[in-house]
């Protein structure tokens, strides 16, 4: 017995297979497109300090770039009216390149279409707010978006998202 080497007992809480990296990593993020129109200027200058009523439309798309890399594009369209007149239209496409870790295929789609836009949103919101202010209007407060709810609603309406370049990811 004394000749046998010490054999430590394995830790039952230790993961036998270490993680190969984060499930989602941001490689790059960038402004893809920005458009701002204010068709009623300079007539609206007198009321530019007032906050117009706005509507925000959100869209998220993902495109497979090869290997484990995907481009995710968060599109925001803000339409604001003041007394039934169009005050401004702001459109933004803010994108990021993401690397997906070694995950099951069923997890990739929600990760790209829920978590990735959640990471991009604060930057997109700031760009829109700055563009509105630079145009002479008071900034529109854009509340955080529940991308999980948005994903589920889109899935119920259209049968699911497709990540371009890979077919349906389920």
C-alpha positions as CSV (number, residue, x, y, z in Angstrom):
1,X,0.0,0.0,0.0
2,X,2.8,2.4,0.8
3,X,4.2,1.9,-2.7
4,X,1.1,3.1,-4.5
5,X,1.0,6.7,-5.6
6,X,-1.5,9.0,-4.0
7,X,-4.8,9.1,-6.1
8,X,-6.8,12.3,-5.4
9,X,-10.6,12.0,-5.4
10,X,-12.1,13.8,-8.4
11,X,-14.1,16.9,-7.7
12,X,-17.7,16.2,-8.5
13,X,-18.4,19.9,-9.3
14,X,-15.5,20.2,-11.7
15,X,-16.6,20.4,-15.4
16,X,-14.8,17.5,-17.2
17,X,-14.8,19.4,-20.5
18,X,-13.5,23.0,-20.1
19,X,-15.3,25.8,-22.1
20,X,-13.6,26.5,-25.4
21,X,-14.3,30.3,-25.1
22,X,-17.2,32.6,-24.7
23,X,-20.5,31.6,-26.4
24,X,-20.6,35.0,-28.2
25,X,-17.7,37.3,-28.9
26,X,-17.8,40.7,-30.6
27,X,-15.2,41.0,-33.2
28,X,-16.2,44.4,-34.6
29,X,-19.1,46.9,-34.5
30,X,-19.8,49.7,-37.0
31,X,-22.3,52.1,-38.4
32,X,-23.5,50.6,-41.7
33,X,-26.1,53.2,-42.7
34,X,-27.6,56.4,-41.3
35,X,-30.2,58.6,-42.9
36,X,-32.0,61.6,-41.5
37,X,-34.8,63.6,-43.1
38,X,-36.6,66.6,-41.8
39,X,-39.0,67.6,-44.6
40,X,-40.7,70.4,-42.7
41,X,-37.7,72.5,-41.8
42,X,-37.3,75.4,-41.4
43,X,-41.1,75.8,-40.7
44,X,-40.7,73.5,-37.6
45,X,-37.9,75.6,-36.0
46,X,-40.5,77.4,-33.9
47,X,-41.6,74.1,-32.4
48,X,-38.3,72.2,-32.6
49,X,-37.9,72.4,-28.8
50,X,-41.1,70.4,-28.3
51,X,-40.9,66.6,-28.2
52,X,-42.8,65.2,-31.2
53,X,-44.8,62.0,-31.0
54,X,-42.6,59.1,-32.3
55,X,-42.9,55.6,-33.6
56,X,-39.9,53.2,-33.6
57,X,-39.6,50.2,-35.8
58,X,-37.0,47.6,-35.1
59,X,-35.6,44.8,-37.2
60,X,-32.7,42.4,-36.7
61,X,-31.0,40.3,-39.4
62,X,-28.0,38.0,-39.3
63,X,-25.8,36.8,-42.1
64,X,-23.3,33.9,-42.0
65,X,-19.8,35.1,-42.9
66,X,-18.0,31.8,-42.8
67,X,-16.6,29.6,-40.0
68,X,-18.3,30.7,-36.8
69,X,-18.5,34.4,-37.8
70,X,-21.8,36.2,-38.4
71,X,-22.8,39.8,-39.2
72,X,-25.8,41.0,-37.1
73,X,-27.5,44.2,-38.3
74,X,-29.8,46.1,-36.0
75,X,-32.1,48.4,-37.9
76,X,-34.0,51.2,-36.3
77,X,-36.5,53.5,-38.0
78,X,-37.8,56.5,-36.0
79,X,-40.7,58.5,-37.4
80,X,-41.7,61.6,-35.4
81,X,-44.7,63.9,-36.0
82,X,-45.7,67.2,-34.6
83,X,-49.3,68.3,-34.9
84,X,-50.0,65.8,-37.7
85,X,-46.9,67.0,-39.7
86,X,-43.9,64.8,-40.3
87,X,-41.1,66.3,-38.1
88,X,-38.4,63.8,-39.0
89,X,-37.5,60.3,-40.1
90,X,-34.3,58.7,-38.9
91,X,-33.1,55.4,-40.1
92,X,-30.1,53.6,-38.8
93,X,-28.4,50.3,-39.5
94,X,-25.8,49.5,-36.8
95,X,-23.9,46.2,-37.2
96,X,-21.5,43.9,-35.5
97,X,-19.4,40.9,-36.5
98,X,-19.8,38.2,-33.9
99,X,-18.0,34.9,-33.3
100,X,-20.2,32.1,-32.0
101,X,-18.6,29.5,-29.7
102,X,-18.9,25.8,-29.9
103,X,-22.7,25.6,-29.3
104,X,-25.6,23.4,-30.3
105,X,-27.2,24.7,-33.6
106,X,-30.6,25.3,-31.8
107,X,-28.9,27.9,-29.6
108,X,-27.2,29.9,-32.3
109,X,-30.3,31.6,-33.8
110,X,-31.6,33.0,-30.5
111,X,-28.0,34.0,-29.5
112,X,-27.6,36.0,-32.8
113,X,-31.1,37.5,-32.9
114,X,-31.6,38.3,-29.2
115,X,-28.2,38.7,-27.4
116,X,-26.2,40.3,-30.2
117,X,-28.7,43.1,-30.9
118,X,-29.0,43.7,-27.1
119,X,-25.2,44.3,-27.1
120,X,-25.5,46.7,-30.1
121,X,-28.5,48.6,-29.0
122,X,-26.9,51.1,-26.6
123,X,-24.6,52.3,-29.4
124,X,-27.4,52.5,-31.9
125,X,-29.6,54.4,-29.5
126,X,-26.9,57.0,-28.9
127,X,-26.3,57.6,-32.6
128,X,-30.0,58.1,-33.2
129,X,-30.3,60.5,-30.2
130,X,-27.3,62.5,-31.4
131,X,-28.6,62.8,-34.9
132,X,-32.0,64.0,-33.7
133,X,-30.4,66.6,-31.4
134,X,-28.0,67.8,-34.2
135,X,-31.1,68.4,-36.4
136,X,-32.4,70.9,-33.8
137,X,-35.0,68.7,-32.1
138,X,-35.1,67.5,-28.5
139,X,-33.7,64.0,-28.2
140,X,-36.3,61.2,-28.3
141,X,-36.0,58.9,-25.3
142,X,-35.7,55.3,-26.7
143,X,-36.4,52.8,-24.0
144,X,-34.6,49.5,-23.9
145,X,-36.0,46.9,-26.2
146,X,-36.9,43.3,-25.2
147,X,-35.3,41.5,-28.0
148,X,-36.4,38.1,-26.6
149,X,-40.1,39.3,-26.9
150,X,-39.3,40.7,-30.4
151,X,-37.8,37.4,-31.5
152,X,-40.8,35.4,-30.2
153,X,-43.3,37.8,-31.9
154,X,-41.5,37.6,-35.2
155,X,-41.3,33.9,-35.0
156,X,-45.1,33.6,-34.4
157,X,-45.8,35.9,-37.3
158,X,-43.4,34.7,-39.9
159,X,-42.5,31.1,-38.9
160,X,-39.1,32.1,-37.6
161,X,-36.0,34.0,-38.6
162,X,-33.5,32.8,-41.1
163,X,-29.8,33.5,-40.6
164,X,-28.7,34.3,-44.2
165,X,-26.1,31.9,-45.6
166,X,-27.0,29.0,-43.4
167,X,-30.7,28.3,-44.0
168,X,-32.9,28.1,-41.0
169,X,-31.0,27.6,-37.8
170,X,-33.1,25.4,-35.4
